[in-house]
């Protein structure tokens, strides 16, 4: 599965660089959001709140 995804991304890079850029930016944003939400949940479970 990951091999075909990797091949798709490589082909997209060679054929449509603008579309590749949009996909990379979107994926990085999703990863950042998921890391932030996961960190928020873990900290709340530990009793640490970032609110004043």
C-alpha positions in Angstrom: 0.0 0.0 0.0 2.7 2.5 0.9 4.7 1.6 -2.2 1.9 2.6 -4.4 1.3 5.8 -2.5 5.0 6.6 -2.8 4.9 5.9 -6.5 1.9 8.1 -6.9 3.6 11.0 -5.1 6.7 10.6 -7.2 4.7 10.6 -10.4 2.7 13.6 -9.2 5.9 15.5 -8.5 7.2 14.9 -12.0 4.0 15.6 -13.8 2.2 18.4 -11.7 4.5 20.2 -9.4 1.8 22.7 -8.2 -0.6 19.9 -7.3 2.3 18.1 -5.5 2.9 21.3 -3.5 -0.7 21.6 -2.5 -0.8 18.0 -1.4 2.4 18.4 0.7 1.1 21.5 2.3 -2.2 19.9 3.1 -0.6 16.8 4.6 1.8 18.8 6.7 -1.1 20.9 8.0 -3.0 17.7 8.9 0.0 16.2 10.6 0.5 19.5 12.6 -3.2 19.6 13.7 -3.2 15.9 14.7 0.0 16.4 16.8 -1.5 19.5 18.4 -4.8 17.7 19.3 -3.0 14.6 20.6 -0.8 16.7 22.8 -3.8 18.6 24.1 -5.6 15.4 25.0 -2.6 13.9 26.7 -1.9 17.1 28.7 -5.6 17.3 29.8 -5.5 13.7 30.9 -2.5 14.6 33.0 -4.4 17.5 34.5 -2.4 20.3 32.8 -4.6 22.9 31.3 -3.3 25.7 29.0 -6.2 28.1 29.9 -5.9 31.0 32.3 
